[in-house]
Amino acid sequence: MKPGAGAARSVAMNEHEIDDRDLGPGDPADPAAPERIDGALCPECLGVGANPAGETCPVCDGTGRATGRTGGA
């Protein structure tokens, strides 16, 4: 390790620890925050019920909800 490389780290952290404090979820009201995937929605169409071509989603049959075969309820 180069001298002075650890100066930006917190004093409580050891050399082998990873600083992951900024990797957690931020402000949920922030409009620029990435959206979380809802487990109740179909993973194929993301709740729309249709694919981009306008056809009924073959995974959820157009309901937009996760089914037993996709791991949902």
N, C-alpha and C positions, 0 to 999 in steps of 0.2 A: 504494500500500500504506500502511496506517495505521501510525503509529509504535507499536512494541511488538508488532505482529501476528506478527512472526517470532520472538518470544522463545521460543515453545514448540518450535520446530523445532531439529533438530540443527545444529550449527555446520558440519558437513561438507556440508550440502545447499545448493544454489544456489536462487535464488528461483524459477526455472522448473522445478525438479524436483518430482516428486510423491512424497510420503511413503507408500510402499506396504508398509512393514515389517509392519504388522499385517494385511495382506490374504492372507498365505500360510497354508498349512495349519497348524493348531495341534497340540495334543497328540493323536495318534491314539487314545489310550486314553480320551479325554474322552467320556463318554456323551452329552454335550450337543452334541458336534461334528456337523455335517451329514454324512450318509452320502455316500460317493462312488459314482457310477454305475459299475457293472461292465460293461465293454465286451463281455463274453462272454454277458451276459444279453439276452433279447429286449427291445427298447426299448418294445414295446407293453404287455406284461404284467409286465415287470421280473422275469422268471424264474418266475412263478407257473404259467404254462401255461394260464391261463383268464382271461377278462375278468370284470368285477364281476358280470355276470349269471350266471356259472357256465358259460358256453359255452366251448368250446375256442378258444384264441387263434388268430385267422386268420393272424397273421404267422408264428408259429413252429410252428403245428400242434400245440400242446400240449406241446412239448418244453421250453419255457422258455429255450432257447438261441438266440443270434443265428444267423441263417442267412445264406447268401450274398446273398440279396436284401435283407437289412437291413444289409449291410456287415460282418457278422461272418464267422467261419470256418465 
